[in-house]
Amino acid sequence: MVKEQKKEKKDDTACLLPLISMIVPVYNVEPYLRECLESINAQTYSNVEVLVVNDGSTDGCGEICDEYAMRDKRFQVLHIKNSGLAEARNYALDRAKGEYIVFLDSDDWIESNTIERMLSVCMDYQADIVVCKYSSFGVTEKFAENPKQCPPEVFEKDALFDLVATMDNVVWNKLYRASLFFEIRFPKGKIFEDISTVYKLGMKANRVVKISDCLIHYRQRISGLSHDHSAKNLIAYWKANYCKYTDLSSVSSRYAQHPVLISDCIYAGMRVWCFYSGLSREEKKMLSCTLSDIETFIRAHFHMIMSDKKIPIKYKLLCPCLMFQNPFVFWMMNSVVTMVKEIDNNITKEVYFP
């Protein structure tokens, strides 16, 4: 009788805890999916709903998702026609019931205390967003580091201005108050949708807290989006960064001169030029308008870029190369592309703190 009363009390307490909606889009990641879902299943915080969106996978992902839903009622599998990452996340957001939202990519995994730790910080500081560190690892080898623990960093009021511009663009290393997503969704049909969304959530937040805990483990894959150097992806990456810059600049003139936002655009332009020589003739034609936009951006901000001490020298040196299209530039970019490809293919093990 006493044991039954204790169990009832524990269940009642769990019901009082906030519901967390975990959103996991899935598409053809069968070799990694179980590790991801197991890391969710092992969470020390139990009051979660796991919205697993099978985005038209053609491998065995659908069956694996259904298997977990049969084993654990907290898992809800949403089978949809392949629509892309943005649509999959939006589909889950429209059905999420949690007070807080967490995203996880289906080839990554998280520490067992991830939700408990982030929610605890969120409630202690009454934050709208909590940001944690994450590690990266290759396809076969794992790397988890326990960095030095530091007190949480709290950003509000004026400090949030700079954070919105400098906060990393990935959506999956953060816990969000669900109300932030009112009237905000990932852009349909676009890639690099995180870049177009995270800063908007940051602008709506009243308080953001960053913690030093390394809780997310991000898998870098050669077949991943960051390693796709097609004209389509290069254009999308440039447009995402440029639109973020122009959008924030329309909110405040201070953003128009922010060195991080400008540097992001320069880097995006550099990637276009870096891989240009390896593209087909048709893809080069696709890039013609983008190249003009990059040149126009650099010319419009050239004086600002060269005079701002916060903009790295390497970006200042890149600007003349991006402005003037001549054989020497192509020769130099051919050299750079080899170096960049080596860096991209040599998946390094690092810990990131956005």
Order of alpha helices (4+ residues) and beta strands (2+ residues): alpha-beta-alpha-beta-alpha-beta-alpha-beta-beta-alpha-beta-beta-alpha-beta-alpha-beta-alpha-alpha-alpha-alpha-alpha-alpha-alpha-beta
